[in-house]
Structures are given as C-alpha cells and as structure tokens.
C-alpha cells in the first residue's frame, strides 16, 4: 500500500461540490442550543419544505 502524499489526487472545493450534486446529497446543520435546523437548497427541495419556514430537528 502506497501512502505517498504526492500520489494522492488533489480534491478541491469544486470537486466536492460536483460530487455532492451528482450524488443528490443534501447538506444540513443543526444548532443544538437553539434547535435551528438549516439545509442547503437541495435539502429543502428534497423534503418539500420552504426555505423561508422554520425547521427544527424534531
């Protein structure tokens, strides 16, 4: 097994964005103290929730 860093691909932010989009993945975050739950635009579409509404983890 070669663990040489020079042989590793150079994955940048644009590669990550493209991979997420191609996989249909949604990114989200939850602020535990306030129970605020945020998603990227794709997540709101997946769950059929308006981005202007309040969403909680529950």
mmCIF file as gemmi writes it, N, C-alpha and C atoms, coordinates in Angstrom:
data_model
loop_
_atom_site.group_PDB
_atom_site.id
_atom_site.type_symbol
_atom_site.label_atom_id
_atom_site.label_alt_id
_atom_site.label_comp_id
_atom_site.label_asym_id
_atom_site.label_entity_id
_atom_site.label_seq_id
_atom_site.pdbx_PDB_ins_code
_atom_site.Cartn_x
_atom_site.Cartn_y
_atom_site.Cartn_z
_atom_site.occupancy
_atom_site.B_iso_or_equiv
_atom_site.pdbx_formal_charge
_atom_site.auth_seq_id
_atom_site.auth_asym_id
_atom_site.pdbx_PDB_model_num
ATOM 1 N N . UNK Axp A 1 ? 0.839 -1.181 0 1 0 ? 1 A 1
ATOM 2 C CA . UNK Axp A 1 ? 0 0 0 1 0 ? 1 A 1
ATOM 3 C C . UNK Axp A 1 ? 0.881 1.241 0 1 0 ? 1 A 1
ATOM 4 N N . UNK Axp A 2 ? 0.686 2.087 -0.975 1 0 ? 2 A 1
ATOM 5 C CA . UNK Axp A 2 ? 1.479 3.297 -1.104 1 0 ? 2 A 1
ATOM 6 C C . UNK Axp A 2 ? 0.745 4.461 -0.44 1 0 ? 2 A 1
ATOM 7 N N . UNK Axp A 3 ? 1.342 5.03 0.586 1 0 ? 3 A 1
ATOM 8 C CA . UNK Axp A 3 ? 0.714 6.151 1.292 1 0 ? 3 A 1
ATOM 9 C C . UNK Axp A 3 ? 1.413 7.468 0.979 1 0 ? 3 A 1
ATOM 10 N N . UNK Axp A 4 ? 2.134 7.505 -0.126 1 0 ? 4 A 1
ATOM 11 C CA . UNK Axp A 4 ? 2.841 8.703 -0.541 1 0 ? 4 A 1
ATOM 12 C C . UNK Axp A 4 ? 1.841 9.805 -0.875 1 0 ? 4 A 1
ATOM 13 N N . UNK Axp A 5 ? 1.938 10.932 -0.188 1 0 ? 5 A 1
ATOM 14 C CA . UNK Axp A 5 ? 1.004 12.04 -0.381 1 0 ? 5 A 1
ATOM 15 C C . UNK Axp A 5 ? 1.063 12.578 -1.805 1 0 ? 5 A 1
ATOM 16 N N . UNK Axp A 6 ? 2.202 12.496 -2.439 1 0 ? 6 A 1
ATOM 17 C CA . UNK Axp A 6 ? 2.349 13.008 -3.801 1 0 ? 6 A 1
ATOM 18 C C . UNK Axp A 6 ? 1.476 12.242 -4.787 1 0 ? 6 A 1
ATOM 19 N N . UNK Axp A 7 ? 1.119 11.01 -4.464 1 0 ? 7 A 1
ATOM 20 C CA . UNK Axp A 7 ? 0.285 10.199 -5.35 1 0 ? 7 A 1
ATOM 21 C C . UNK Axp A 7 ? -1.207 10.397 -5.125 1 0 ? 7 A 1
ATOM 22 N N . UNK Axp A 8 ? -1.57 11.167 -4.134 1 0 ? 8 A 1
ATOM 23 C CA . UNK Axp A 8 ? -2.979 11.377 -3.817 1 0 ? 8 A 1
ATOM 24 C C . UNK Axp A 8 ? -3.576 12.426 -4.762 1 0 ? 8 A 1
ATOM 25 N N . UNK Axp A 9 ? -4.845 12.251 -5.149 1 0 ? 9 A 1
ATOM 26 C CA . UNK Axp A 9 ? -5.478 13.254 -6.018 1 0 ? 9 A 1
ATOM 27 C C . UNK Axp A 9 ? -5.654 14.579 -5.281 1 0 ? 9 A 1
ATOM 28 N N . UNK Axp A 10 ? -5.679 15.638 -6.025 1 0 ? 10 A 1
ATOM 29 C CA . UNK Axp A 10 ? -5.868 16.975 -5.462 1 0 ? 10 A 1
ATOM 30 C C . UNK Axp A 10 ? -7.352 17.32 -5.54 1 0 ? 10 A 1
ATOM 31 N N . UNK Axp A 11 ? -8.097 17.024 -4.487 1 0 ? 11 A 1
ATOM 32 C CA . UNK Axp A 11 ? -9.533 17.289 -4.451 1 0 ? 11 A 1
ATOM 33 C C . UNK Axp A 11 ? -9.762 18.651 -3.823 1 0 ? 11 A 1
ATOM 34 N N . UNK Axp A 12 ? -10.304 19.56 -4.591 1 0 ? 12 A 1
ATOM 35 C CA . UNK Axp A 12 ? -10.586 20.892 -4.085 1 0 ? 12 A 1
ATOM 36 C C . UNK Axp A 12 ? -12.064 21.083 -3.82 1 0 ? 12 A 1
ATOM 37 N N . UNK Axp A 13 ? -12.454 22.264 -3.365 1 0 ? 13 A 1
ATOM 38 C CA . UNK Axp A 13 ? -13.858 22.546 -3.049 1 0 ? 13 A 1
ATOM 39 C C . UNK Axp A 13 ? -14.807 22.333 -4.232 1 0 ? 13 A 1
ATOM 40 N N . UNK Axp A 14 ? -14.36 22.654 -5.434 1 0 ? 14 A 1
ATOM 41 C CA . UNK Axp A 14 ? -15.231 22.478 -6.607 1 0 ? 14 A 1
ATOM 42 C C . UNK Axp A 14 ? -15.5 21.001 -6.873 1 0 ? 14 A 1
ATOM 43 N N . UNK Axp A 15 ? -14.497 20.156 -6.656 1 0 ? 15 A 1
ATOM 44 C CA . UNK Axp A 15 ? -14.704 18.712 -6.814 1 0 ? 15 A 1
ATOM 45 C C . UNK Axp A 15 ? -15.744 18.2 -5.816 1 0 ? 15 A 1
ATOM 46 N N . UNK Axp A 16 ? -15.657 18.685 -4.585 1 0 ? 16 A 1
ATOM 47 C CA . UNK Axp A 16 ? -16.624 18.283 -3.563 1 0 ? 16 A 1
ATOM 48 C C . UNK Axp A 16 ? -18.034 18.726 -3.951 1 0 ? 16 A 1
ATOM 49 N N . UNK Axp A 17 ? -18.18 19.959 -4.405 1 0 ? 17 A 1
ATOM 50 C CA . UNK Axp A 17 ? -19.499 20.451 -4.827 1 0 ? 17 A 1
ATOM 51 C C . UNK Axp A 17 ? -20.07 19.601 -5.957 1 0 ? 17 A 1
ATOM 52 N N . UNK Axp A 18 ? -19.239 19.272 -6.92 1 0 ? 18 A 1
ATOM 53 C CA . UNK Axp A 18 ? -19.703 18.456 -8.051 1 0 ? 18 A 1
ATOM 54 C C . UNK Axp A 18 ? -20.106 17.049 -7.608 1 0 ? 18 A 1
ATOM 55 N N . UNK Axp A 19 ? -19.332 16.46 -6.713 1 0 ? 19 A 1
ATOM 56 C CA . UNK Axp A 19 ? -19.644 15.112 -6.224 1 0 ? 19 A 1
ATOM 57 C C . UNK Axp A 19 ? -20.947 15.109 -5.433 1 0 ? 19 A 1
ATOM 58 N N . UNK Axp A 20 ? -21.143 16.113 -4.6 1 0 ? 20 A 1
ATOM 59 C CA . UNK Axp A 20 ? -22.378 16.224 -3.819 1 0 ? 20 A 1
ATOM 60 C C . UNK Axp A 20 ? -23.568 16.386 -4.742 1 0 ? 20 A 1
ATOM 61 N N . UNK Axp A 21 ? -23.434 17.231 -5.733 1 0 ? 21 A 1
ATOM 62 C CA . UNK Axp A 21 ? -24.53 17.453 -6.676 1 0 ? 21 A 1
ATOM 63 C C . UNK Axp A 21 ? -24.832 16.176 -7.464 1 0 ? 21 A 1
ATOM 64 N N . UNK Axp A 22 ? -23.813 15.494 -7.937 1 0 ? 22 A 1
ATOM 65 C CA . UNK Axp A 22 ? -24.012 14.277 -8.723 1 0 ? 22 A 1
ATOM 66 C C . UNK Axp A 22 ? -24.667 13.167 -7.895 1 0 ? 22 A 1
ATOM 67 N N . UNK Axp A 23 ? -24.346 13.103 -6.608 1 0 ? 23 A 1
ATOM 68 C CA . UNK Axp A 23 ? -24.887 12.054 -5.745 1 0 ? 23 A 1
ATOM 69 C C . UNK Axp A 23 ? -26.279 12.398 -5.223 1 0 ? 23 A 1
ATOM 70 N N . UNK Axp A 24 ? -26.715 13.639 -5.398 1 0 ? 24 A 1
ATOM 71 C CA . UNK Axp A 24 ? -28.028 14.034 -4.895 1 0 ? 24 A 1
ATOM 72 C C . UNK Axp A 24 ? -28.043 14.206 -3.389 1 0 ? 24 A 1
ATOM 73 N N . UNK Axp A 25 ? -26.888 14.468 -2.813 1 0 ? 25 A 1
ATOM 74 C CA . UNK Axp A 25 ? -26.755 14.613 -1.368 1 0 ? 25 A 1
ATOM 75 C C . UNK Axp A 25 ? -27.155 16.016 -0.952 1 0 ? 25 A 1
ATOM 76 N N . UNK Axp A 26 ? -27.749 16.112 0.22 1 0 ? 26 A 1
ATOM 77 C CA . UNK Axp A 26 ? -28.092 17.408 0.788 1 0 ? 26 A 1
ATOM 78 C C . UNK Axp A 26 ? -27.24 17.638 2.03 1 0 ? 26 A 1
ATOM 79 N N . UNK Axp A 27 ? -26.791 18.853 2.209 1 0 ? 27 A 1
ATOM 80 C CA . UNK Axp A 27 ? -26.027 19.198 3.4 1 0 ? 27 A 1
ATOM 81 C C . UNK Axp A 27 ? -26.938 19.913 4.384 1 0 ? 27 A 1
ATOM 82 N N . UNK Axp A 28 ? -26.746 19.646 5.664 1 0 ? 28 A 1
ATOM 83 C CA . UNK Axp A 28 ? -27.579 20.291 6.673 1 0 ? 28 A 1
ATOM 84 C C . UNK Axp A 28 ? -26.761 20.526 7.934 1 0 ? 28 A 1
ATOM 85 N N . UNK Axp A 29 ? -27.273 21.412 8.778 1 0 ? 29 A 1
ATOM 86 C CA . UNK Axp A 29 ? -26.653 21.647 10.076 1 0 ? 29 A 1
ATOM 87 C C . UNK Axp A 29 ? -27.746 21.866 11.107 1 0 ? 29 A 1
ATOM 88 N N . UNK Axp A 30 ? -27.433 21.526 12.347 1 0 ? 30 A 1
ATOM 89 C CA . UNK Axp A 30 ? -28.381 21.67 13.445 1 0 ? 30 A 1
ATOM 90 C C . UNK Axp A 30 ? -27.67 22.35 14.591 1 0 ? 30 A 1
ATOM 91 N N . UNK Axp A 31 ? -28.19 23.476 15.03 1 0 ? 31 A 1
ATOM 92 C CA . UNK Axp A 31 ? -27.637 24.192 16.169 1 0 ? 31 A 1
ATOM 93 C C . UNK Axp A 31 ? -28.382 23.704 17.409 1 0 ? 31 A 1
ATOM 94 N N . UNK Axp A 32 ? -27.737 22.915 18.217 1 0 ? 32 A 1
ATOM 95 C CA . UNK Axp A 32 ? -28.37 22.236 19.347 1 0 ? 32 A 1
ATOM 96 C C . UNK Axp A 32 ? -28.99 23.224 20.334 1 0 ? 32 A 1
ATOM 97 N N . UNK Axp A 33 ? -28.293 24.315 20.644 1 0 ? 33 A 1
ATOM 98 C CA . UNK Axp A 33 ? -28.783 25.256 21.658 1 0 ? 33 A 1
ATOM 99 C C . UNK Axp A 33 ? -30.087 25.933 21.262 1 0 ? 33 A 1
ATOM 100 N N . UNK Axp A 34 ? -30.25 26.229 19.974 1 0 ? 34 A 1
ATOM 101 C CA . UNK Axp A 34 ? -31.451 26.942 19.524 1 0 ? 34 A 1
ATOM 102 C C . UNK Axp A 34 ? -32.426 26.037 18.785 1 0 ? 34 A 1
ATOM 103 N N . UNK Axp A 35 ? -32.043 24.817 18.496 1 0 ? 35 A 1
ATOM 104 C CA . UNK Axp A 35 ? -32.826 23.848 17.734 1 0 ? 35 A 1
ATOM 105 C C . UNK Axp A 35 ? -33.087 24.314 16.301 1 0 ? 35 A 1
ATOM 106 N N . UNK Axp A 36 ? -32.252 25.213 15.795 1 0 ? 36 A 1
ATOM 107 C CA . UNK Axp A 36 ? -32.386 25.682 14.418 1 0 ? 36 A 1
ATOM 108 C C . UNK Axp A 36 ? -31.742 24.645 13.495 1 0 ? 36 A 1
ATOM 109 N N . UNK Axp A 37 ? -32.48 24.269 12.486 1 0 ? 37 A 1
ATOM 110 C CA . UNK Axp A 37 ? -32.057 23.251 11.526 1 0 ? 37 A 1
ATOM 111 C C . UNK Axp A 37 ? -32.005 23.912 10.153 1 0 ? 37 A 1
ATOM 112 N N . UNK Axp A 38 ? -30.848 23.899 9.52 1 0 ? 38 A 1
ATOM 113 C CA . UNK Axp A 38 ? -30.677 24.529 8.209 1 0 ? 38 A 1
ATOM 114 C C . UNK Axp A 38 ? -30.225 23.492 7.195 1 0 ? 38 A 1
ATOM 115 N N . UNK Axp A 39 ? -30.69 23.659 5.965 1 0 ? 39 A 1
ATOM 116 C CA . UNK Axp A 39 ? -30.279 22.772 4.878 1 0 ? 39 A 1
ATOM 117 C C . UNK Axp A 39 ? -29.861 23.619 3.682 1 0 ? 39 A 1
ATOM 118 N N . UNK Axp A 40 ? -29.154 22.991 2.76 1 0 ? 40 A 1
ATOM 119 C CA . UNK Axp A 40 ? -28.857 23.662 1.505 1 0 ? 40 A 1
ATOM 120 C C . UNK Axp A 40 ? -30.139 23.656 0.653 1 0 ? 40 A 1
ATOM 121 N N . UNK Axp A 41 ? -30.191 24.412 -0.432 1 0 ? 41 A 1
ATOM 122 C CA . UNK Axp A 41 ? -31.407 24.477 -1.252 1 0 ? 41 A 1
ATOM 123 C C . UNK Axp A 41 ? -31.913 23.107 -1.706 1 0 ? 41 A 1
ATOM 124 N N . UNK Axp A 42 ? -30.997 22.191 -2.006 1 0 ? 42 A 1
ATOM 125 C CA . UNK Axp A 42 ? -31.41 20.852 -2.445 1 0 ? 42 A 1
ATOM 126 C C . UNK Axp A 42 ? -32.159 20.118 -1.325 1 0 ? 42 A 1
ATOM 127 N N . UNK Axp A 43 ? -31.727 20.283 -0.101 1 0 ? 43 A 1
ATOM 128 C CA . UNK Axp A 43 ? -32.398 19.651 1.034 1 0 ? 43 A 1
ATOM 129 C C . UNK Axp A 43 ? -33.835 20.134 1.191 1 0 ? 43 A 1
ATOM 130 N N . UNK Axp A 44 ? -34.037 21.43 1.049 1 0 ? 44 A 1
ATOM 131 C CA . UNK Axp A 44 ? -35.398 21.961 1.141 1 0 ? 44 A 1
ATOM 132 C C . UNK Axp A 44 ? -36.276 21.394 0.023 1 0 ? 44 A 1
ATOM 133 N N . UNK Axp A 45 ? -35.711 21.234 -1.164 1 0 ? 45 A 1
ATOM 134 C CA . UNK Axp A 45 ? -36.474 20.633 -2.266 1 0 ? 45 A 1
ATOM 135 C C . UNK Axp A 45 ? -36.769 19.158 -1.995 1 0 ? 45 A 1
ATOM 136 N N . UNK Axp A 46 ? -35.775 18.424 -1.495 1 0 ? 46 A 1
ATOM 137 C CA . UNK Axp A 46 ? -35.965 17.001 -1.203 1 0 ? 46 A 1
ATOM 138 C C . UNK Axp A 46 ? -37.1 16.774 -0.203 1 0 ? 46 A 1
ATOM 139 N N . UNK Axp A 47 ? -37.152 17.603 0.815 1 0 ? 47 A 1
ATOM 140 C CA . UNK Axp A 47 ? -38.149 17.442 1.869 1 0 ? 47 A 1
ATOM 141 C C . UNK Axp A 47 ? -39.416 18.238 1.597 1 0 ? 47 A 1
ATOM 142 N N . UNK Axp A 48 ? -39.461 18.953 0.464 1 0 ? 48 A 1
ATOM 143 C CA . UNK Axp A 48 ? -40.619 19.764 0.086 1 0 ? 48 A 1
ATOM 144 C C . UNK Axp A 48 ? -40.991 20.743 1.193 1 0 ? 48 A 1
ATOM 145 N N . UNK Axp A 49 ? -39.967 21.446 1.677 1 0 ? 49 A 1
ATOM 146 C CA . UNK Axp A 49 ? -40.129 22.444 2.73 1 0 ? 49 A 1
ATOM 147 C C . UNK Axp A 49 ? -39.641 23.778 2.189 1 0 ? 49 A 1
ATOM 148 N N . UNK Axp A 50 ? -40.39 24.832 2.453 1 0 ? 50 A 1
ATOM 149 C CA . UNK Axp A 50 ? -39.962 26.159 2.032 1 0 ? 50 A 1
ATOM 150 C C . UNK Axp A 50 ? -38.757 26.621 2.833 1 0 ? 50 A 1
ATOM 151 N N . UNK Axp A 51 ? -37.785 27.195 2.162 1 0 ? 51 A 1
ATOM 152 C CA . UNK Axp A 51 ? -36.565 27.66 2.821 1 0 ? 51 A 1
ATOM 153 C C . UNK Axp A 51 ? -36.84 28.834 3.755 1 0 ? 51 A 1
ATOM 154 N N . UNK Axp A 52 ? -37.981 29.464 3.608 1 0 ? 52 A 1
ATOM 155 C CA . UNK Axp A 52 ? -38.3 30.621 4.45 1 0 ? 52 A 1
ATOM 156 C C . UNK Axp A 52 ? -38.995 30.212 5.75 1 0 ? 52 A 1
ATOM 157 N N . UNK Axp A 53 ? -39.342 28.951 5.894 1 0 ? 53 A 1
ATOM 158 C CA . UNK Axp A 53 ? -40.014 28.474 7.098 1 0 ? 53 A 1
ATOM 159 C C . UNK Axp A 53 ? -39.021 28.075 8.174 1 0 ? 53 A 1
ATOM 160 N N . UNK Axp A 54 ? -39.531 27.917 9.38 1 0 ? 54 A 1
ATOM 161 C CA . UNK Axp A 54 ? -38.699 27.489 10.493 1 0 ? 54 A 1
ATOM 162 C C . UNK Axp A 54 ? -38.721 25.968 10.568 1 0 ? 54 A 1
ATOM 163 N N . UNK Axp A 55 ? -37.555 25.369 10.596 1 0 ? 55 A 1
ATOM 164 C CA . UNK Axp A 55 ? -37.446 23.92 10.681 1 0 ? 55 A 1
ATOM 165 C C . UNK Axp A 55 ? -36.684 23.584 11.947 1 0 ? 55 A 1
ATOM 166 N N . UNK Axp A 56 ? -37.193 22.636 12.711 1 0 ? 56 A 1
ATOM 167 C CA . UNK Axp A 56 ? -36.488 22.164 13.908 1 0 ? 56 A 1
ATOM 168 C C . UNK Axp A 56 ? -36.1 20.716 13.699 1 0 ? 56 A 1
ATOM 169 N N . UNK Axp A 57 ? -35.18 20.241 14.51 1 0 ? 57 A 1
ATOM 170 C CA . UNK Axp A 57 ? -34.708 18.869 14.378 1 0 ? 57 A 1
ATOM 171 C C . UNK Axp A 57 ? -35.827 17.867 14.624 1 0 ? 57 A 1
ATOM 172 N N . UNK Axp A 58 ? -36.688 18.186 15.553 1 0 ? 58 A 1
ATOM 173 C CA . UNK Axp A 58 ? -37.778 17.284 15.9 1 0 ? 58 A 1
ATOM 174 C C . UNK Axp A 58 ? -38.735 17.121 14.755 1 0 ? 58 A 1
